[in-house]
Amino acid sequence: MNYINWYKIAKLDNQDEATLNNAGYQLIDNKSFDQYELYLFKANPILEEMLKNYDIPPYQLGLQRKDTSFVNIEQQHKRNPPKNSNIPIKQGMMWIKETIENWVNQYGHLVAMSHSPEKNKMYKAILKRISIDYVETQFQGQNIIIL
């Protein structure tokens, strides 16, 4: 079943988008499914060149539940339990998988990371559950996941 057709366009908070732009990232794509939102950002040319020197892809993935912010570092350290959903978890996971696979096929490797080690563990658990391969590395003292 193709879950990708079930998505809606997610809306990133203006302040979050400005924060990402100030950090050197531009919004490329965004999708929403039930209570989850996925965002894809690309580093600006200057940041992309710096990342290339460390073999870090210029594309970064953002995952959040609606009404939360993956950009806000304080929120990254908080646990946000899922709300009740009418969509079975398997459908949500398949949507995440299809979206990520489409982006990897279109743009190449993606970076996924959080300032919270617990959220990075969650990312790895999700990726393992949906059978997406990744490697871990460090960049500027942060653990990052490359898909």
Long-range contacts (C-beta under 8 A, 24 or more apart in sequence): 1-94, 2-98, 3-33, 3-91, 3-94, 3-95, 3-98, 4-95, 4-98, 4-99, 4-102, 6-33, 6-91, 6-95, 7-31, 7-32, 7-33, 7-95, 7-99, 8-32, 8-33, 10-37, 10-38, 10-39, 12-37, 12-39, 13-69, 13-71, 16-69, 16-70, 16-71, 16-72, 19-71, 20-71, 25-60, 28-59, 28-107, 29-103, 31-99, 32-66, 33-87, 33-92, 33-95, 33-96, 33-99, 34-85, 34-86, 34-87, 34-92, 34-95, 35-65, 35-66, 35-82, 35-83, 35-85, 36-63, 36-64, 36-65, 36-66, 36-92, 36-95, 36-96, 37-62, 37-63, 37-64, 37-65, 37-66, 38-62, 38-63, 38-96, 38-99, 38-100, 39-63, 39-64, 39-70, 40-103, 40-107, 40-110, 42-107, 54-139, 56-111, 56-137, 56-139, 56-144, 56-146, 57-108, 57-109, 57-110, 57-111, 57-146, 59-103, 59-107, 59-108, 59-109, 59-110, 59-111, 60-110, 60-111, 60-112, 60-113, 61-100, 61-103, 61-110, 61-111, 61-112, 61-147, 63-96, 63-112, 63-123, 63-126, 70-114, 73-115, 76-114, 76-115, 76-116, 76-119, 77-115, 77-116, 77-118, 77-119, 79-118, 93-126, 93-129, 93-130, 94-130, 96-126, 96-130, 97-130, 97-131, 97-132, 100-130, 100-132, 100-147, 101-132, 104-147, 109-146, 109-147, 110-146, 110-147, 111-144, 111-145, 111-146, 111-147, 112-144, 112-145, 112-146, 112-147, 113-142, 113-143, 113-144, 113-145, 115-142, 117-143, 120-145
